[in-house]
Amino acid sequence: MFYMRSKENTFERIHGKLIVSCQALPTEPLHSPFIMGRMAYAAMLGGAKGIRANGVEDIREIKKTVDLPIIGIIKKDYEGSEVFITPTMDEIALLHEEGVDIIAIDATKRVRPDGTTISEIFPKIRETYPDQLFMADCSTYEEAEEAYRLGFDCIGTTLSGYTSYTKGVELPDIALLERLVKDFDIPVIAEGGIWTPEQVKRIFEIGVHTAVVGTAITRPMEITKRFVEAIG
Ligand SMILES: CC(=O)N[C@H](C=O)[C@@H](O)[C@H](O)[C@H](O)COP(=O)(O)O
């Protein structure tokens, strides 16, 4: 990173701007730190002011050419738990060691791989990393409310539509965003299912702090599918 990193500075830099998520899991065709590095670089040249990325290898590669705040996650599946975005202290430790501006973690009410809930584990996370910014990836209003109470630095709608109890919710989840912006005085981050510039415009009008767009920009296989489906 080439800029002064501080909590205020991070949120200032991304305020009202676009964040692009550059992710490709091992099961996806573009899985490669090199490719994600190029994706992030392209996003930066296109005007993105932040990057969301998965895994230490990708983040390290992205940092070589991209001088923007990074929201880091580590997606990891553990048997017996549905929580997969930065699910345990191990992934948080790796991200903290690598150095990212914001660490995003699953903040749903679901039981984590270590048997805890976010309400039980977050105080320990905060105590261990008092100066690190944390984003709560939520799926409902109640989860966001709990994340706020726990002291998360910002709240995202990342998991709306992806928990069993939110399946089928229309994305982007405008209704949830409206309620969050109205009720919480920390940055609200719109994330999940944003496909068009018009949607981004509408979402910023609600008053979100920033918006993350992933698939619509960085997953060509999914983008192709949409065009193919349109043909029928
Ligand atoms: C649910 C889940 O695993 N979401 C992940 C979280 O990091 C990513 O796979 C998404 O691409 C990201 O949230 C951006 O959303 P969209 O790709 O819809 O613009």
Ligand as a Chemical Component Dictionary entry (heavy atoms), coordinates in Angstrom:
data_LIG
# 
_chem_comp.id                   LIG 
_chem_comp.type                 NON-POLYMER 
_chem_comp.pdbx_formal_charge   0 
_chem_comp.three_letter_code    LIG 
# 
loop_
_chem_comp_atom.comp_id 
_chem_comp_atom.atom_id 
_chem_comp_atom.alt_atom_id 
_chem_comp_atom.type_symbol 
_chem_comp_atom.charge 
_chem_comp_atom.model_Cartn_x 
_chem_comp_atom.model_Cartn_y 
_chem_comp_atom.model_Cartn_z 
_chem_comp_atom.pdbx_ordinal 
LIG C1 C1 C 0 -22.458 -15.055 -1.394 1  
LIG C2 C2 C 0 -20.979 -14.977 -1.673 2  
LIG O1 O1 O 0 -20.288 -15.955 -1.615 3  
LIG N1 N1 N 0 -20.488 -13.759 -1.999 4  
LIG C3 C3 C 0 -19.110 -13.570 -2.246 5  
LIG C4 C4 C 0 -18.529 -12.698 -1.241 6  
LIG O2 O2 O 0 -17.437 -12.241 -1.231 7  
LIG C5 C5 C 0 -18.731 -13.286 -3.670 8  
LIG O3 O3 O 0 -18.779 -14.516 -4.351 9  
LIG C6 C6 C 0 -19.575 -12.261 -4.467 10 
LIG O4 O4 O 0 -19.091 -12.243 -5.781 11 
LIG C7 C7 C 0 -19.503 -10.845 -3.901 12 
LIG O5 O5 O 0 -20.220 -10.792 -2.700 13 
LIG C8 C8 C 0 -20.057 -9.759  -4.817 14 
LIG O6 O6 O 0 -21.372 -10.044 -5.148 15 
LIG P1 P1 P 0 -21.823 -10.175 -6.691 16 
LIG O7 O7 O 0 -20.865 -11.111 -7.351 17 
LIG O8 O8 O 0 -23.217 -10.705 -6.650 18 
LIG O9 O9 O 0 -21.750 -8.800  -7.292 19 
# 
loop_
_chem_comp_bond.comp_id 
_chem_comp_bond.atom_id_1 
_chem_comp_bond.atom_id_2 
_chem_comp_bond.value_order 
_chem_comp_bond.pdbx_ordinal 
LIG C1 C2 SING 1  
LIG C2 O1 DOUB 2  
LIG C2 N1 SING 3  
LIG N1 C3 SING 4  
LIG C3 C4 SING 5  
LIG C3 C5 SING 6  
LIG C4 O2 DOUB 7  
LIG C5 O3 SING 8  
LIG C5 C6 SING 9  
LIG C6 O4 SING 10 
LIG C6 C7 SING 11 
LIG C7 O5 SING 12 
LIG C7 C8 SING 13 
LIG C8 O6 SING 14 
LIG O6 P1 SING 15 
LIG P1 O7 DOUB 16 
LIG P1 O8 SING 17 
LIG P1 O9 SING 18 
# 
